Amino acid sequence: MKWLGRARLYATLRGVRPTLESSPALRLMTLCAMYLAQGMPFGFVAGTLAAYLATQGYGLADVARVTFMAQLPWTFKFIWGPIIDRYDFSEFGLGRRRPWILLAQSMMVTTLMMILFLPDLSQAMTTLVWIIAIHNVFASLQDVSVDALAVDLLTEKERGKANGFMRAASYLGSIIGGSVMGIITARHGLQLAIALQVAIMLLVMCAPLFLRERAGERLFPWQPKGAAPKPPSSARKSTESFSSIRQSLNKAFSLKSTRLAALLAIVVLAGTTLLSAVSKILILDKLGWSLEAYSKWITGFGYFFALGGALLGGVLADLFTARRVAGVATVVLGAVWVGFSLLEPQWANRSVIIGYIFAEQFCIGIMTVSLYAIFMGVSWPAIAATQFTAYMALLNLSLTGGTWLAGMMGNEPDFRLIYLAAGAVQIVFLFLIRWIDVSETRRILGEEAADASALSPAAK
């Protein structure tokens, strides 16, 4: 009888417990927590670890190689989109995206813990690089799963604000990984910084572990299975096989604006990672900044400006359209880089460096969020998770390409010329943005998945 009473109490509590679908605040907080978990390890690798290696005597090529291996798995994350759409585990009553998120998050924790067992990171460079690459394989899986969850659950009115808050959370994670962990590394060593990240990641994992996506789902496989809702019919039709996903994706990318958006994604962020790698050598090696000062001002307060830009970008994109905001932001960012190159005689002045970093990161925050809104807008709702993931993968190809270019600059680069060229090219991207019609996809293809005949080559 006691067991029956507990079961009834559990059933009652389960019936009133909010879900991600029913609570806008809960889903926004959960999505932000997941983005923080993505941003923190990347901020650690690109900020703290890269700066640590620079202080240990490694050159631009070595620092760029570590960052490159962290970014490379993200370039291929488009592979995850069709897999996650095709195998959504909805029949098990555990949520469509939640099992993938939990798998990815647990493996991210595991790979971070593996770094703790390396006796000397500076002497185990090859092993470290491969652990970082494997970690980012699962980080990219988590990212795609979370994006799919966002596409599933966010309403049209939430997307602008949600993109801003999610990107801001990612920047906050980068601040923790790149600044807080950098200061801890400078004062107490790298091992403590990694251990603290593991603890934070475990805490974040509690969100997907103890929250349901929709009513009727269960948290764990051994619990009674409720009457979990089935995916929408449009989602089932367009993802019932890999062939149908491919056909839908081909139809979506048959439009001019979706192809232009893909081209924009490939090139638009290359300058940011090129100059990120270059700036570490410039500031830490050539200008003689300490690791603690770099972590405080560049990956600390600098990322706070990026966070503010992300929040503002989400609001502005809703007010003035994402395309206009992205166009202005990319031009201003290019002008900042050109202006910094012209101030070369003043680079020894720390105020100039700090002011430049604040302006750069603020513009990057606004531009990135507005770009996300553009890519979400041109994605066909029938296969939004897969198509949006394809755009994100192309963005990461852009990031990786910038890092690859940094590795080609040599150990004695012409810093002024690099900033000048990157700024000029960035301004040219305005023309790509202006030619994109964000509403074209929904206007021509509609909101729902096409039927089989419409997707066939004959019907085209």
SULRAJO-V168755 format. One line per field, one symbol per residue. burial: b if it has 16 or more other C-alpha atoms within 10 Angstrom, else e. A space follows every 50 residues. Layout:
burial: ???
This chain:
burial: eeeeeeeeeeeeeeeeebbbbeeeebbbbbbbbbbbbbbbbbbbbbbbbb bbbbbeeebbbbbbbbbbbbbbbbbbbbbbbbebbbebbbeebbbbbbbb bbebbebbbebbbebbeeeebeeeeeebbebbbbbbbbbbbbbbbbbbbb bbbbeeeebbbbbbbbbbbbbbbbbbbbbbbbbbbbeeebbebbeebbee beebbebbeebbbbbbbbbeeeeebeebeeeeebbebbbeeeebbbbbbe bbbeeebbebbbbbbbbbbbbbbbbbbbbbbbbbbeeebebbbbbbbbbb bbbbbbbbbbbbbbbbbbeebbbebbbbbbbbbbbbbbebbeeeeebeee eebbebbbbbbbbbbbbbbbbbbbbbbbbbbbbbbbbbbbbbbbbbbbbb bbbbbbbebeeeeebeebbbebbbebbebbeebeebbbebbbeebeebbb eeeebeeeee
